[in-house]
Amino acid sequence: MTRLTTLILISLTALATPGFAKNVDLSTVPGRQTVQLTIYNSEDLTLVRETRLVTFKKGVNPLQFSWANTLIDPTSVELRFVDHAHELDVLDTTYPHDKPQMLYWNVASEFDGEATIEITYFTSGITWSADYVCIANAGETDMGFESFVRVYNRSGEDYEDAQVRLVVGTINLVEKIAQLAQVSMRDVDRMDALQRNELRMRAAKSMLGAARAMSQDAVAPAMVEEKQIIKEGLSEYFIYTIEGTETVPNGWSKRMRSFAGKTAPFKVEYRYRPQQYGEELVRMYILTNDEASDLGTTPLPDGTVRVFRDNGQGGLSFLTSQQIKYIPIGDKIELNLGQDPEVIFELVKRRVYRDQVWMRLHGANVFKRVDGPGVQIDPRSSVAGWSDHGVYAQRIRNYTGKPIQVELRRTFPGHAVFNSRLNPKLHDYQTVQIDTGVGAMQTKELVYEVVTHQGHNAKQNNVTLEDADVR
């Protein structure tokens, strides 16, 4: 497999010009001291920072950098001197026409000795995904919470002992490119491809953040960077650093532990939300990404959550596998376990009727209520409005052996009135929410009436809550 290499060519004679000497030695290729990968999935960009310890001789030192059979963007390659910066200088950069995947730096040195260099560049083909393993205790009061990240490397290059940082959330590169180019965001697409790509690299590098200098004596501190939460303009993202280092060979994936040993409290709740979960009452595990739950130090990346429960017999029961989206600090993690066969959920229609019927009189824009006794109806008139009444009982039978909490949401379009003594609240202008508890081995009926005004009777488009007895 072709690998990325840095070759150090050291002249044995004094060089009169910054050109290449014919009489040169090829020194031992210096291995990487450190390497850091900052992976930005949504743009298929990975910022690579690597340091190497190089022996320089006084005079001009040609350095060769090649990227054959890799996905490195050659326009993004940069060289920086971590130490002895005042004694080292890049005179020029050359791209040989006969070696299209190689460049040379001519470095002028004022001393003989070693110095740490840092090479940064962007590559493609490195991605990541997160997954979580949650194990609830038998009493369903708290759960073990572990997080893992799997890194996939198809870049063409091996990365040994790499520190891995993940960009999680949204980075609006178009916004940053527009700022750099001093144009409006709608004009970014009109820029020529080369200029846009150059600005894209500059924007990505500035937003992914500069790593601290990684000299030989600072390798250990550099591997323990704090996680960074960043909000900038239309962007909201954080850079998540995986503890320790891992070798990620080309063509392989590597699973890394993000954090372990967390024990998070949670609650069990039953929910009826047709727009989210369908027409079934579903059972939920709900916990919060905050410090009180022993989480909450960073947002949680998108990923797959696999949920198990201690079955009390020395084994685990699998409950669900679910995708979660980016969870900011303080937000809830809601895990849908599906329908519970021990909780029966029924809607019983007790009665329906219609009243407040209005007719539009023939030949005139005049309305007349006609549902009272003794009212004569002109056969040439037309029905203009009425009110539909429905009396319902929401029946919940709990056979679980312990009390449960239930949240119900029902949406009523149009002009509706919700009559009950259930202490309801409005989730939104058309949705009524009822929260209730049901004891162990008990049945509860929630009785309510819905009045929907139609036609001439409809005056608004929302639900009004009325405290009224319903029989």
Secondary structure by P-SEA (a helix, b strand, c coil): cbbbbbbbbbbccccccccccccccccccccccbbbbbccccccbbbbbbbbbbbbcccbbbbbbbbcccccccccbbbbbccccccccccbbbbbcccccbbbbbbbbccbbbbbbbbbbccccccbbbbbbbbbcccccbbbbbbbbbbbbcccccccccbbbbbccccaaaaaaaaaacccccccccccaaaaaaaaaaaaaaaacccccccccaaaaaacccbbbbbcccbbbbbbbccbbbbbcccbbbbbbcccbbbbbbbbbbbbbcccccccbbbbbbbbccccccccccccccbbbbbbbcccccccccccccccccccccccccccccccccbbbbbbbccccccbbbbbcccccccccccccccccccccccccbbbbbbbbbbbbbcccbbbbbbbbbbbccbbbbbcccccccccccbbbbbbcccccbbbbbbbbbbbbccccccccbbbbbbcccc
